[in-house]
Structures are given as C-alpha cells and as structure tokens.
C-alpha cells in the first residue's frame, strides 16, 4: 500500500474576514492536479468551503470575485445559468444542477483563524 503524505491544514484567513452572509475568500487549489479556485464563506455562523465549480457546467460561479450569494443572501447562485445551492451543504436546490452537490472542502475555524484541510483530490496550488 502506498503512503500518501498528509498535508497540514492551510491557513486561509482571519475569522473576522468572513462576515456573516458576506463575500467569500477565494483561494487557488489543484483539483485532480488541475488549477482551480475554491471559496470559503460564513453562513449561519459556520464557515463552509467549496470548489468554485458549478455542477451543471464546470464553470466558476461568482458574479464578481468573492460574490457567490444571491441578492437575498440565502443561496449560492451560479452567475452563468442560475443554478442555486444550499450554502450549508452545497446541495442543489434549484435550476439546472439537478440533484448535484458542490464539491465540499473541509475547513475549521479556531483561535481566530480559518484553516482548510487539503485532501487526496484537492491540494494547495503550490503542492507538487
């Protein structure tokens, strides 16, 4: 069995930078060794993070950099086709995304800092 090195948690931002239902922090990742963007935002007091890729068509979803929520600040909304996702779990709740779900990235908030935990499939952009 191959030993896969576990990467340490990556600091994303200070907790105060993520305002409730505000703009997201966007960061660079390698998803299956391909450059991509991901984002973290605060919703209902929790920090959540997803790959910035719509389930309907693999395109980035933000309206402007870091702006993912609809005008009522209730749903993550794809700016291209209007697919709507529940920010709590990334599940599609309307539009052309069917029964899909955004790719969840593990994050943790502690000691005034937000950390992202790389996975086998999604690594820091500078990872080899």
PyMOL commands that set and color helices and strands:
alter all, ss='L'
color gray80, all
select helices_A, chain A and resi 15-17
alter helices_A, ss='H'
color red, helices_A
select strands_A, chain A and resi 10-14+25-31+34-43+46-51+75-77+84-86+92-94+104-110+113-117+122-124
alter strands_A, ss='S'
color yellow, strands_A
deselect
rebuild
show_as cartoon
